[in-house]
Amino acid sequence: MIRVLIADDQPLVRRGLSLILAPHPDVEVVGEAGDGAEAVALAGRMHPDVVVMDIRMPVLDGVRATGELARTHPGSRVLALSTFDMDEYVVAALRAGAYGFLPKDVSPEELIAAVRTVHTGEAAVAPRLLTRLISTYVRAAAREPRPAPADPAGLTPRELEIWRLLARGLDNTEIAAELDISVSTVKNHITGVFAKLGVRDRAQAVIAAYESGLVEAERRTT
């Protein structure tokens, strides 16, 4: 059973999400929150497996609430929602610890699939959507202070190559075909990349690639 907490400042949205999730026998909606602070408080009492979190909420927004949950309740994995699929706050949420992102106009089938994916500890973000999103964020935030970039010095040449392909939006099967290696080998290399970069999942690895200049450097040479 996947225990889900829904956090959104609009009662109709909360109700709609609950109605979508409730009929599935492997999902239980354990609570609803109207802002980020309430979501953090309810998570502490209800211990949900997944928190479906709106990004823009009063009192405590979804980004800061996600960061607080990542610090205090890491077992409650956040699936961030946003009205816009090109929103710099989504990148901030992924960096804060969200396991995935969906625009609010996704289908019910996509929502339940993402909840199940996040519950397993995987990132529920389509690789090409993530790449396009981060690219937009990087251009929009070009003049803003940026975090220290990830240091790729410890990566092997093959790991660096796989990181670059991952950042371009290729999935594991496509990376395997590009490099003529097995999917299991790709998975092993990606595990090593994550460990050396100090990132948790694919979403954070792609963010690190943009922040390090890896993808921008590739773009300048083509």
BAFI-3210 file (N, C-alpha, C; in Angstrom, 3 decimals, decimal comma, padded with zeros to 6 digits):
// residues 222
n [1|2|3|4|5|6|7|8|9|10|11|12|13|14|15|16|17|18|19|20|21|22|23|24|25|26|27|28|29|30|31|32|33|34|35|36|37|38|39|40|41|42|43|44|45|46|47|48|49|50|51|52|53|54|55|56|57|58|59|60|61|62|63|64|65|66|67|68|69|70|71|72|73|74|75|76|77|78|79|80|81|82|83|84|85|86|87|88|89|90|91|92|93|94|95|96|97|98|99|100|101|102|103|104|105|106|107|108|109|110|111|112|113|114|115|116|117|118|119|120|121|122|123|124|125|126|127|128|129|130|131|132|133|134|135|136|137|138|139|140|141|142|143|144|145|146|147|148|149|150|151|152|153|154|155|156|157|158|159|160|161|162|163|164|165|166|167|168|169|170|171|172|173|174|175|176|177|178|179|180|181|182|183|184|185|186|187|188|189|190|191|192|193|194|195|196|197|198|199|200|201|202|203|204|205|206|207|208|209|210|211|212|213|214|215|216|217|218|219|220|221|222]
n.u [000,840|000,616|001,067|-000,299|000,098|-001,534|-000,733|-001,846|-002,908|-005,431|-008,641|-010,311|-008,507|-007,076|-009,145|-009,739|-007,321|-007,307|-009,593|-008,730|-006,643|-007,663|-009,309|-007,503|-006,282|-003,793|-003,112|-003,419|-004,925|-003,873|-004,100|-004,652|-003,215|-003,148|-001,092|002,537|003,706|001,774|001,799|004,345|004,018|001,870|003,060|004,903|003,236|001,699|003,344|003,602|004,223|004,533|004,466|002,384|003,060|002,237|003,955|003,720|002,571|000,933|002,254|004,334|006,208|006,151|008,759|010,443|009,146|009,592|012,382|012,490|011,114|012,856|014,992|013,938|012,031|012,894|011,847|009,434|008,660|008,810|006,615|006,570|004,315|003,265|001,706|002,859|005,010|007,472|009,205|011,134|011,011|010,503|012,929|014,317|012,888|013,524|016,248|016,073|015,204|013,028|011,534|010,426|008,637|005,612|003,509|000,407|-001,573|-001,435|-002,447|-004,769|-003,726|-000,984|-000,389|-000,864|000,982|003,357|003,311|003,613|006,145|007,813|007,471|009,024|011,512|012,630|013,233|010,578|010,473|010,258|012,967|013,574|011,830|012,809|015,397|014,776|013,435|015,418|017,275|015,874|015,678|018,394|019,091|017,336|018,250|020,788|022,109|021,954|023,207|024,859|024,908|027,897|029,554|029,203|031,968|033,672|036,034|036,658|035,486|035,583|036,663|034,626|032,463|032,110|031,319|028,899|027,480|027,247|025,629|023,354|022,590|021,845|019,387|018,985|017,683|018,385|018,442|018,841|021,334|022,888|022,704|023,933|026,567|027,203|027,054|025,880|022,623|022,648|025,306|025,348|023,651|025,234|027,388|026,043|025,250|027,771|028,406|026,445|027,240|029,824|029,304|027,741|024,975|021,461|019,708|018,569|017,439|018,752|021,333|021,257|020,739|023,146|024,874|024,247|024,856|027,575|028,563|028,950|027,069|026,616|029,196|029,460|027,548|028,642|030,700|029,553]
n.v [-001,199|002,162|005,029|008,178|011,678|014,673|017,886|021,018|024,331|024,783|023,761|022,366|021,255|019,553|017,810|016,737|015,395|013,519|012,028|010,890|009,232|007,604|005,329|003,282|000,180|-000,158|002,225|004,626|007,527|009,483|011,967|015,561|018,697|022,266|024,028|024,405|024,284|022,991|020,570|019,534|019,246|017,391|015,229|014,478|013,322|011,407|009,925|009,539|007,709|008,933|012,327|014,376|017,302|020,626|023,278|026,070|027,574|029,117|030,427|028,327|027,597|025,089|024,337|024,996|023,476|020,936|020,732|020,788|018,433|016,572|016,791|016,185|014,142|011,888|009,534|010,158|010,697|013,222|014,196|016,613|019,153|021,394|024,202|025,067|023,654|024,600|025,864|027,580|027,048|024,369|023,121|024,013|022,616|019,954|020,033|020,521|018,122|016,730|013,876|013,787|015,356|016,675|018,267|019,943|019,269|016,617|013,264|011,147|008,547|008,967|010,327|008,413|006,501|007,928|008,350|005,722|005,201|007,064|006,103|003,820|004,878|005,896|008,451|010,368|011,785|012,701|012,128|013,859|015,993|016,895|017,725|019,814|021,531|022,209|023,414|025,706|026,914|027,390|029,302|031,356|031,964|032,919|035,186|035,053|034,192|031,077|027,689|026,014|024,251|020,753|018,566|016,960|015,589|013,116|011,242|008,503|008,303|006,890|007,072|009,837|010,216|008,808|010,308|012,704|011,862|011,096|013,590|014,755|013,693|011,024|007,753|004,728|002,544|003,795|004,987|002,694|001,646|003,713|003,572|000,990|-001,022|-003,111|-002,763|-003,272|-002,748|-000,007|000,823|000,158|001,910|004,357|004,275|004,554|007,136|008,683|008,301|009,453|012,087|012,844|012,895|012,053|010,922|010,555|012,989|014,938|014,488|015,408|018,104|018,747|018,399|020,541|022,657|022,307|022,968|021,057|020,243|022,681|023,196|021,152|021,954|024,298|023,348|022,219]
n.w [000,000|-000,934|000,774|000,528|000,681|-000,051|-001,124|-001,678|-002,352|-003,305|-002,739|-004,575|-006,364|-004,659|-003,990|-006,507|-007,152|-005,121|-005,774|-008,135|-007,293|-005,237|-006,111|-006,748|-005,756|-004,564|-003,441|-000,890|000,160|002,656|003,775|003,469|002,678|002,945|002,576|002,473|005,039|006,566|005,207|005,867|008,625|008,747|007,457|009,367|011,242|009,887|008,244|005,301|002,244|-000,206|-001,132|-002,798|-004,123|-004,530|-006,171|-005,824|-003,102|-000,260|002,911|003,417|000,701|-001,970|-002,693|-000,505|001,427|000,405|000,703|003,491|004,150|002,971|004,693|007,249|007,051|005,274|004,255|003,164|000,060|-002,383|-004,949|-007,172|-008,303|-010,900|-012,418|-014,740|-017,160|-017,684|-015,550|-013,302|-010,615|-010,412|-011,005|-008,788|-006,837|-007,458|-006,944|-004,246|-003,304|-004,351|-005,864|-008,339|-011,078|-012,318|-014,705|-014,032|-015,829|-016,562|-017,475|-015,635|-015,613|-015,992|-013,653|-011,570|-012,332|-011,960|-009,188|-008,294|-009,346|-008,032|-005,462|-005,533|-005,410|-007,669|-010,173|-011,306|-013,863|-017,153|-019,296|-021,553|-021,158|-018,733|-019,485|-021,267|-019,543|-017,633|-019,287|-020,041|-017,538|-016,966|-018,896|-018,148|-015,630|-015,931|-015,065|-012,382|-009,070|-008,903|-007,615|-006,389|-008,955|-009,845|-009,340|-011,779|-011,667|-010,542|-012,161|-014,439|-017,920|-019,347|-017,573|-017,570|-020,198|-020,220|-018,364|-019,812|-021,963|-020,571|-019,595|-021,944|-022,330|-022,968|-022,386|-020,436|-022,208|-024,675|-024,225|-023,951|-026,548|-027,982|-027,056|-027,515|-025,512|-022,778|-021,211|-018,487|-017,881|-018,357|-016,282|-014,081|-014,431|-014,198|-011,542|-010,372|-011,287|-009,997|-007,324|-007,263|-007,992|-005,943|-006,039|-005,927|-007,792|-011,225|-012,021|-010,407|-011,309|-013,949|-013,515|-012,219|-014,351|-016,048|-014,331|-013,984|-016,397|-018,293|-020,309|-021,611|-022,527|-024,367|-026,213|-027,229|-028,798|-031,000]
ca.u [000,000|001,347|000,381|-000,089|-000,369|-001,716|-000,533|-002,191|-003,687|-006,764|-009,432|-010,817|-007,395|-006,844|-010,232|-009,567|-006,211|-007,740|-010,524|-007,956|-005,791|-008,370|-009,824|-006,465|-006,189|-002,464|-002,877|-004,290|-004,732|-003,931|-004,327|-004,556|-002,660|-003,419|000,136|003,720|003,933|000,836|002,264|005,460|003,470|001,099|003,994|005,483|002,265|001,088|004,412|003,242|005,305|004,651|003,760|002,115|003,302|002,176|005,139|003,387|001,583|001,197|002,878|005,609|005,987|006,472|010,204|010,985|008,550|010,305|013,669|012,264|010,787|014,066|015,842|013,319|011,247|013,367|011,033|008,288|009,221|007,979|006,316|006,195|003,377|003,277|000,814|003,680|006,060|008,739|009,132|012,401|010,775|010,562|014,340|014,649|012,289|014,336|017,492|015,751|015,011|011,872|011,855|009,856|007,853|004,569|002,608|-000,911|-002,501|-001,181|-003,600|-004,821|-002,828|000,378|-000,241|-000,728|002,254|004,426|003,267|004,211|007,566|008,446|007,441|010,140|012,772|013,108|012,809|009,437|010,585|010,644|014,299|013,619|011,163|013,744|016,459|014,231|013,130|016,643|017,856|015,146|016,065|019,773|019,087|016,628|018,993|022,195|022,706|021,751|024,238|024,640|025,643|029,175|029,293|029,707|033,349|033,725|037,417|036,768|034,816|036,356|036,206|033,357|031,438|031,880|030,574|027,535|026,859|026,909|024,480|022,222|022,187|021,206|018,029|018,889|017,417|019,428|018,484|019,446|022,758|023,501|022,818|024,906|027,924|027,339|027,262|024,617|021,869|023,117|026,565|024,974|023,124|026,370|028,136|025,225|025,379|029,060|028,317|025,671|028,038|030,935|028,780|027,003|023,570|020,618|018,964|018,784|017,077|019,830|022,518|021,103|020,944|024,580|025,532|024,082|025,559|029,015|028,954|029,184|026,194|026,885|030,469|029,198|026,763|029,517|031,621|028,819]
ca.v [000,000|003,427|006,063|009,438|012,956|015,658|019,262|022,026|025,369|024,854|022,599|021,597|020,468|018,465|016,842|016,049|014,457|012,427|011,186|010,133|008,227|006,740|004,040|002,282|-000,626|-000,090|003,602|005,163|008,945|009,545|013,320|016,691|019,909|023,457|024,787|023,601|024,068|021,947|019,319|019,046|018,821|016,161|014,155|014,028|012,515|010,343|009,158|009,082|007,255|009,915|013,598|015,070|018,660|021,797|024,113|027,424|027,569|030,139|030,099|027,704|027,116|023,694|024,129|024,967|022,329|019,758|020,695|020,431|017,006|015,809|016,802|015,662|012,937|011,412|008,428|010,717|011,166|014,285|014,325|018,024|019,532|022,804|024,567|025,274|022,644|025,304|026,687|027,454|026,503|022,911|022,764|024,228|021,528|018,757|020,206|020,459|016,737|016,082|012,710|013,876|016,536|016,540|019,406|019,613|018,821|015,240|012,373|010,341|007,397|009,447|010,666|007,213|005,879|008,700|008,055|004,394|005,293|007,773|005,207|002,866|005,591|006,352|009,793|010,354|012,933|012,271|012,690|014,994|017,101|017,405|018,437|021,078|022,352|022,732|024,319|026,959|027,494|027,876|030,562|032,383|032,288|033,091|036,294|034,839|033,366|029,651|026,865|025,501|023,156|019,429|018,343|015,688|015,107|011,719|010,355|007,895|008,781|006,270|007,657|011,198|010,079|008,406|011,479|013,643|011,320|011,182|014,992|015,082|013,175|009,636|006,801|003,714|001,743|004,619|005,117|001,407|001,553|004,722|003,166|-000,433|-001,791|-003,628|-001,874|-003,506|-002,016|001,398|001,021|000,128|003,163|005,457|004,188|005,153|008,575|009,264|008,283|010,395|013,457|013,131|013,135|010,944|010,307|011,056|014,404|015,739|014,330|016,296|019,453|018,903|018,521|021,919|023,572|022,131|023,419|019,908|020,278|023,937|023,038|020,318|022,743|025,287|022,703|021,638]
ca.w [000,000|-001,021|001,538|-000,203|001,223|-001,119|-000,656|-002,686|-001,683|-003,883|-002,313|-005,708|-006,892|-003,704|-004,138|-007,782|-007,048|-004,245|-006,525|-009,124|-006,653|-004,289|-006,601|-006,985|-004,524|-003,942|-003,007|000,149|000,442|004,114|004,265|002,551|003,288|002,152|002,361|002,713|006,469|006,990|004,616|006,677|009,916|008,549|007,133|010,617|011,984|009,086|007,597|003,953|001,364|-001,290|-000,953|-004,057|-003,606|-005,410|-005,994|-005,377|-002,028|000,761|004,197|003,068|-000,660|-002,190|-002,753|000,866|002,101|-000,084|001,378|004,898|004,188|002,667|005,886|008,466|006,771|003,969|003,772|002,442|-001,203|-002,956|-006,366|-007,312|-009,355|-011,260|-013,516|-015,931|-017,278|-017,841|-014,355|-012,583|-009,283|-010,497|-010,862|-007,380|-006,072|-007,698|-006,202|-002,823|-002,908|-004,962|-006,680|-009,665|-011,434|-013,322|-014,873|-013,499|-016,854|-016,961|-017,395|-014,405|-015,735|-015,780|-012,238|-010,748|-012,693|-011,330|-007,754|-008,103|-009,650|-006,927|-004,305|-005,651|-005,257|-008,970|-010,557|-012,210|-014,763|-018,498|-019,539|-022,480|-020,490|-017,734|-020,181|-021,779|-018,381|-017,042|-020,264|-019,891|-016,252|-017,040|-019,649|-017,380|-014,409|-016,293|-014,329|-010,958|-008,440|-009,087|-006,668|-006,871|-009,884|-009,501|-009,764|-012,493|-011,729|-010,148|-013,104|-015,512|-019,229|-019,709|-016,720|-018,050|-021,446|-019,870|-017,732|-020,879|-022,693|-019,648|-019,549|-023,225|-022,304|-023,375|-021,323|-020,326|-023,437|-025,733|-023,910|-024,269|-028,003|-028,421|-026,688|-027,847|-024,293|-022,265|-020,326|-017,120|-017,735|-018,233|-014,927|-013,152|-014,584|-013,671|-010,088|-010,050|-011,540|-008,910|-006,096|-007,355|-008,050|-004,720|-006,357|-005,526|-008,874|-012,584|-012,084|-009,841|-012,162|-015,102|-012,992|-011,991|-015,653|-016,501|-013,431|-014,151|-017,726|-019,172|-021,474|-022,319|-023,228|-025,537|-027,167|-027,870|-029,714|-032,119]
c.u [000,878|000,529|000,729|-000,685|-000,432|-001,590|-000,787|-003,079|-005,092|-007,569|-009,932|-009,727|-007,105|-007,900|-010,085|-008,451|-006,591|-008,670|-009,813|-007,219|-006,565|-008,843|-008,771|-006,198|-004,834|-002,131|-003,895|-003,950|-004,948|-004,166|-004,188|-004,060|-002,891|-002,219|001,324|003,978|003,021|001,266|003,392|004,947|002,701|002,006|004,637|004,559|001,810|002,094|004,000|004,469|005,592|003,859|003,613|002,042|003,195|003,387|004,794|002,239|001,922|001,872|004,274|005,434|006,487|007,955|010,785|010,411|009,230|011,654|013,537|011,933|012,015|014,977|015,228|012,541|011,652|012,585|009,793|008,798|008,267|007,858|005,769|005,241|003,506|002,298|001,581|004,781|007,422|008,854|010,407|012,222|010,810|011,998|014,768|014,095|013,090|015,650|017,248|015,497|013,800|012,327|011,270|009,060|006,826|003,858|001,209|-001,904|-002,217|-002,451|-003,612|-003,867|-001,378|000,626|-000,027|000,573|003,417|004,468|003,928|005,714|008,331|008,509|008,593|011,499|013,367|012,568|011,689|009,425|011,025|011,975|014,313|012,899|012,093|014,842|015,972|013,945|014,379|017,326|017,193|015,557|017,465|019,828|018,451|017,442|020,462|022,881|022,574|022,916|023,884|025,395|026,973|028,928|029,829|031,114|033,453|035,103|037,539|036,130|035,795|035,872|034,860|032,213|031,095|031,035|029,115|026,788|026,418|025,674|023,213|021,675|021,535|019,792|017,879|018,543|018,469|019,570|019,152|020,939|023,490|023,704|023,877|026,339|028,205|027,754|025,896|023,935|022,329|024,441|026,303|024,492|024,253|027,165|027,358|025,263|026,684|029,061|027,575|026,512|029,136|030,478|028,069|025,557|022,773|019,997|019,265|018,501|018,209|021,104|022,445|021,290|022,436|025,328|025,416|024,882|027,072|029,505|029,168|028,356|026,432|028,177|030,297|028,491|027,662|030,427|030,914|028,343]
c.v [001,254|004,498|007,431|010,604|013,950|017,058|020,237|023,052|025,507|023,601|021,742|020,732|019,289|017,380|016,046|015,026|013,257|011,476|010,351|008,975|007,186|005,404|002,947|001,502|-000,569|001,301|003,984|006,635|009,147|010,953|014,349|017,905|021,091|024,351|023,913|023,305|022,972|020,590|018,710|018,511|017,511|014,980|013,597|013,130|011,284|009,462|008,628|008,591|008,284|011,162|014,245|016,559|019,724|022,685|025,460|027,374|028,657|029,545|029,525|027,105|025,682|023,391|024,019|023,799|021,032|019,623|020,289|018,948|016,147|015,725|016,033|014,366|012,359|010,233|008,875|011,373|012,117|014,131|015,731|018,222|021,013|023,029|024,675|024,229|023,270|026,316|026,482|026,893|024,982|022,431|022,929|023,103|020,237|018,849|020,081|019,035|016,049|014,925|012,797|015,147|016,166|017,880|018,985|019,122|017,399|014,412|011,645|009,151|007,787|009,782|009,425|006,486|006,595|008,448|006,711|004,427|005,952|006,888|004,209|003,535|006,064|007,752|009,716|011,613|012,405|012,915|013,908|016,218|017,736|018,222|019,792|022,049|023,001|023,704|025,695|027,675|028,109|029,200|031,680|032,857|032,592|034,181|036,145|034,034|031,896|028,877|026,418|024,308|021,835|019,251|016,993|015,039|013,630|010,744|009,768|008,447|008,179|006,842|009,073|011,177|009,731|009,557|012,478|013,157|011,378|012,609|015,435|014,521|011,742|008,760|005,694|002,881|002,514|004,829|003,835|001,253|002,510|004,254|001,689|-001,251|-002,238|-002,605|-002,042|-002,799|-000,516|001,692|001,047|001,423|004,338|005,456|004,825|006,657|009,260|009,373|009,338|011,849|013,839|013,495|011,880|010,204|011,003|012,552|015,278|015,622|015,248|017,752|019,723|019,071|019,942|022,880|023,461|022,692|022,295|019,997|021,543|023,843|022,214|021,111|023,733|024,646|022,112|022,729]
c.w [000,000|-000,311|000,936|000,576|000,068|-000,536|-001,803|-002,012|-002,240|-003,508|-003,467|-006,322|-005,970|-003,863|-005,427|-007,743|-006,192|-004,982|-007,581|-008,470|-005,861|-004,861|-006,762|-005,700|-003,840|-003,418|-001,935|000,372|001,942|004,649|003,176|003,317|002,366|001,936|002,752|004,171|006,999|006,435|005,441|008,014|009,786|008,222|008,400|011,406|011,215|008,364|006,208|003,189|000,286|-000,906|-002,326|-003,723|-004,699|-005,134|-005,368|-004,381|-001,018|001,998|003,998|001,679|-000,826|-002,221|-001,350|001,661|001,672|000,596|002,838|005,039|003,919|003,875|007,048|008,266|005,410|003,417|003,038|001,164|-001,911|-004,461|-006,557|-008,481|-009,647|-012,400|-014,825|-015,989|-017,585|-016,706|-013,551|-011,181|-009,278|-010,338|-009,410|-006,517|-006,241|-006,941|-004,696|-002,358|-003,480|-005,848|-008,083|-009,847|-012,488|-013,479|-014,443|-014,549|-017,336|-016,825|-016,054|-014,441|-015,490|-014,315|-011,392|-011,057|-012,019|-009,830|-007,480|-008,354|-008,517|-005,683|-004,340|-005,470|-006,563|-009,269|-011,593|-013,062|-016,118|-018,864|-020,457|-021,914|-019,470|-018,389|-020,680|-020,637|-017,821|-017,996|-020,178|-018,615|-016,336|-017,795|-018,838|-016,187|-014,678|-015,482|-012,820|-010,377|-008,588|-008,029|-007,248|-007,774|-009,362|-010,067|-010,440|-012,472|-011,397|-011,107|-014,109|-016,852|-019,638|-018,865|-017,173|-019,326|-021,158|-019,206|-018,794|-021,651|-021,849|-019,629|-020,849|-023,303|-022,737|-022,169|-021,363|-021,595|-024,571|-025,486|-024,270|-025,775|-028,537|-028,192|-026,996|-026,613|-023,785|-021,352|-018,881|-016,857|-017,584|-016,816|-013,906|-013,216|-013,989|-012,145|-009,630|-010,231|-010,397|-007,646|-006,129|-007,398|-006,762|-004,983|-006,081|-006,706|-010,198|-012,674|-011,565|-010,665|-013,376|-014,665|-012,803|-013,304|-016,201|-015,638|-013,581|-015,481|-018,707|-020,443|-022,274|-023,107|-024,481|-026,620|-027,907|-028,932|-030,923|-033,057]
res [m|i|r|v|l|i|a|d|d|q|p|l|v|r|r|g|l|s|l|i|l|a|p|h|p|d|v|e|v|v|g|e|a|g|d|g|a|e|a|v|a|l|a|g|r|m|h|p|d|v|v|v|m|d|i|r|m|p|v|l|d|g|v|r|a|t|g|e|l|a|r|t|h|p|g|s|r|v|l|a|l|s|t|f|d|m|d|e|y|v|v|a|a|l|r|a|g|a|y|g|f|l|p|k|d|v|s|p|e|e|l|i|a|a|v|r|t|v|h|t|g|e|a|a|v|a|p|r|l|l|t|r|l|i|s|t|y|v|r|a|a|a|r|e|p|r|p|a|p|a|d|p|a|g|l|t|p|r|e|l|e|i|w|r|l|l|a|r|g|l|d|n|t|e|i|a|a|e|l|d|i|s|v|s|t|v|k|n|h|i|t|g|v|f|a|k|l|g|v|r|d|r|a|q|a|v|i|a|a|y|e|s|g|l|v|e|a|e|r|r|t|t]
***
